Amino acid sequence: MSAASDRELRQAIDKQAIRDVCMLYCRAVDRIDADLLPRIFHDDATIAFGTYNGPASGFVDNTFAHLRTMERTFHCLGNQLITVDGDRAAGEIYVFAYLSSRETGELVDTLLVGRYLDRYERRDGAWKISHRAFVMDWNQNQPNSSEWEEGMYGELRARGCRGKDDPVYGL
């Protein structure tokens, strides 16, 4: 391989490692799995979400407490533009978050669409987030219309849940 090809291969491997970190973040928040966060954020990482701004270490208590009030959450990543420069990288990651919560007794669904503006660093050979900011681009709120036991939905028994009972932890 030429030197340019080696560099391109290294960048592709680095970008995939960063994408994996971003996917683990989605699992951590949707399953409320605080054990995953050390694999996602550096110890001195910071977060700027508006609802929480500060060290990533405080994010667990603050944000997970809020997420626990919701019945379900589902984060999905879309476009991912990542630029790697040695042991540092920056990324713009589109996120779709579907949140289901009770407001005055009624179940309300929120579709929150935005972007994570991230800085990443490779330390001791591992890529992790050193700073994450959230930018909201769009939201929609409406009464929940879920069907769980009707028609074909009643036959679908493998269902996601919060915590270690989720089927993914059996892999």
Solvent accessible surface area in square Angstrom, and as a share of the most:
residue,aa,sasa,rsa
1,M,171,0.76
2,S,66,0.42
3,A,84,0.65
4,A,46,0.35
5,S,38,0.25
6,D,72,0.37
7,R,150,0.55
8,E,111,0.50
9,L,84,0.42
10,R,116,0.42
11,Q,61,0.27
12,A,58,0.45
13,I,84,0.43
14,D,2,0.01
15,K,55,0.23
16,Q,93,0.41
17,A,37,0.29
18,I,0,0.00
19,R,70,0.26
20,D,71,0.37
21,V,12,0.07
22,C,1,0.01
23,M,97,0.43
24,L,32,0.16
25,Y,4,0.02
26,C,11,0.07
27,R,89,0.33
28,A,0,0.00
29,V,2,0.01
30,D,8,0.04
31,R,44,0.16
32,I,26,0.13
33,D,8,0.04
34,A,42,0.33
35,D,104,0.54
36,L,12,0.06
37,L,12,0.06
38,P,83,0.52
39,R,140,0.51
40,I,0,0.00
41,F,10,0.04
42,H,13,0.06
43,D,145,0.75
44,D,93,0.48
45,A,0,0.00
46,T,57,0.33
47,I,3,0.01
48,A,37,0.29
49,F,38,0.16
50,G,61,0.58
51,T,122,0.71
52,Y,27,0.10
53,N,96,0.49
54,G,20,0.20
55,P,74,0.47
56,A,7,0.06
57,S,82,0.53
58,G,25,0.24
59,F,0,0.00
60,V,33,0.19
61,D,112,0.58
62,N,72,0.37
63,T,21,0.12
64,F,0,0.00
65,A,53,0.41
66,H,107,0.48
67,L,11,0.05
68,R,142,0.52
69,T,95,0.55
70,M,22,0.10
71,E,69,0.31
72,R,101,0.37
73,T,9,0.05
74,F,120,0.50
75,H,26,0.12
76,C,59,0.35
77,L,21,0.10
78,G,30,0.29
79,N,100,0.51
80,Q,41,0.18
81,L,124,0.62
82,I,6,0.03
83,T,90,0.52
84,V,11,0.06
85,D,112,0.58
86,G,49,0.47
87,D,79,0.41
88,R,154,0.56
89,A,9,0.07
90,A,52,0.40
91,G,9,0.08
92,E,49,0.22
93,I,0,0.00
94,Y,73,0.28
95,V,2,0.01
96,F,85,0.35
97,A,5,0.04
98,Y,94,0.36
99,L,23,0.11
100,S,4,0.02
101,S,22,0.14
102,R,132,0.48
103,E,92,0.41
104,T,146,0.85
105,G,55,0.53
106,E,122,0.55
107,L,33,0.17
108,V,24,0.14
109,D,6,0.03
110,T,24,0.14
111,L,48,0.24
112,L,41,0.20
113,V,18,0.10
114,G,0,0.00
115,R,52,0.19
116,Y,6,0.02
117,L,69,0.34
118,D,4,0.02
119,R,137,0.50
120,Y,2,0.01
121,E,31,0.14
122,R,51,0.19
123,R,87,0.32
124,D,159,0.83
125,G,67,0.64
126,A,43,0.33
127,W,16,0.06
128,K,50,0.21
129,I,0,0.00
130,S,16,0.10
131,H,34,0.15
132,R,0,0.00
133,A,21,0.16
134,F,44,0.18
135,V,50,0.29
136,M,110,0.49
137,D,74,0.39
138,W,126,0.44
139,N,63,0.32
140,Q,77,0.34
141,N,90,0.46
142,Q,83,0.37
143,P,109,0.69
144,N,37,0.19
145,S,99,0.64
146,S,56,0.36
147,E,93,0.42
148,W,95,0.33
149,E,104,0.47
150,E,95,0.42
151,G,68,0.65
152,M,134,0.60
153,Y,93,0.36
154,G,12,0.12
155,E,143,0.64
156,L,99,0.49
157,R,152,0.55
158,A,95,0.73
159,R,68,0.25
160,G,53,0.51
161,C,51,0.30
162,R,59,0.22
163,G,25,0.24
164,K,115,0.49
165,D,131,0.68
166,D,11,0.06
167,P,76,0.48
168,V,37,0.21
169,Y,65,0.25
170,G,73,0.70
171,L,187,0.93
